[in-house]
Amino acid sequence: MTVESTAISLYGYSNNPVYDKLIDKLGYLAGLWRRHKTTEIADQYQTVLRTLILLGYDDELPVDVELPEGLMPVEYISLFTD
């Protein structure tokens, strides 16, 4: 577990404020998707998550920040599968 992972698990924040803002945005979009279940919201969510991954984020997201597995980008799923 990296120092950043430890910070996330202990305090809910990383050492990177950009990660934190993007994860907050994912949480917002996940909640919005749960209410409205539109393709547009899922597309926005996937774009934000792909951006986060491109910036180097490679930890699992909290469950309440995720969408159903079928809507999660392949780039995210592949981080945790062999």
C-alpha positions as semicolon CSV with decimal commas, in nm:
position;residue;x (nm);y (nm);z (nm)
1;M;0,000;0,000;0,000
2;T;0,141;0,337;-0,099
3;V;0,153;0,642;0,124
4;E;-0,123;0,790;-0,088
5;S;-0,338;0,479;-0,045
6;T;-0,284;0,500;0,329
7;A;-0,393;0,864;0,331
8;I;-0,706;0,775;0,135
9;S;-0,796;0,487;0,366
10;L;-0,730;0,685;0,685
11;Y;-0,869;1,025;0,598
12;G;-1,066;0,991;0,275
13;Y;-0,827;1,224;0,092
14;S;-0,517;1,163;-0,114
15;N;-0,201;1,371;-0,117
16;N;-0,308;1,499;-0,458
17;P;-0,581;1,767;-0,462
18;V;-0,649;1,700;-0,832
19;Y;-0,733;1,337;-0,749
20;D;-0,959;1,453;-0,469
21;K;-1,151;1,694;-0,693
22;L;-1,196;1,431;-0,964
23;I;-1,307;1,167;-0,713
24;D;-1,557;1,418;-0,568
25;K;-1,685;1,474;-0,923
26;L;-1,716;1,096;-0,973
27;G;-1,917;1,071;-0,651
28;Y;-2,146;1,349;-0,767
29;L;-2,195;1,187;-1,108
30;A;-2,252;0,843;-0,952
31;G;-2,528;0,987;-0,733
32;L;-2,678;1,170;-1,027
33;W;-2,670;0,853;-1,235
34;R;-2,848;0,659;-0,957
35;R;-3,132;0,912;-0,970
36;H;-3,161;0,953;-1,346
37;K;-2,976;0,659;-1,508
38;T;-2,896;0,842;-1,832
39;T;-2,630;0,758;-2,086
40;E;-2,509;1,118;-2,079
41;I;-2,427;1,098;-1,708
42;A;-2,253;0,761;-1,751
43;D;-2,049;0,907;-2,039
44;Q;-1,942;1,205;-1,826
45;Y;-1,852;0,969;-1,542
46;Q;-1,639;0,753;-1,771
47;T;-1,458;1,058;-1,910
48;V;-1,371;1,183;-1,561
49;L;-1,255;0,837;-1,449
50;R;-1,040;0,789;-1,759
51;T;-0,882;1,130;-1,693
52;L;-0,809;1,029;-1,335
53;I;-0,643;0,708;-1,455
54;L;-0,438;0,896;-1,717
55;L;-0,312;1,119;-1,436
56;G;-0,181;0,810;-1,257
57;Y;-0,459;0,715;-1,018
58;D;-0,463;0,337;-0,971
59;D;-0,648;0,271;-0,644
60;E;-0,992;0,119;-0,610
61;L;-1,268;0,373;-0,572
62;P;-1,506;0,362;-0,278
63;V;-1,817;0,160;-0,364
64;D;-2,045;0,462;-0,338
65;V;-1,837;0,636;-0,605
66;E;-1,859;0,349;-0,855
67;L;-2,122;0,280;-1,116
68;P;-2,238;-0,077;-1,189
69;E;-1,955;-0,285;-1,334
70;G;-2,102;-0,280;-1,685
71;L;-2,072;0,099;-1,690
72;M;-1,721;0,121;-1,552
73;P;-1,454;0,193;-1,816
74;V;-1,236;-0,099;-1,927
75;E;-0,931;0,103;-1,819
76;Y;-1,056;0,094;-1,459
77;I;-1,163;-0,272;-1,458
78;S;-0,828;-0,378;-1,605
79;L;-0,643;-0,218;-1,313
80;F;-0,778;-0,490;-1,084
81;T;-0,799;-0,798;-1,305
82;D;-0,517;-1,026;-1,414
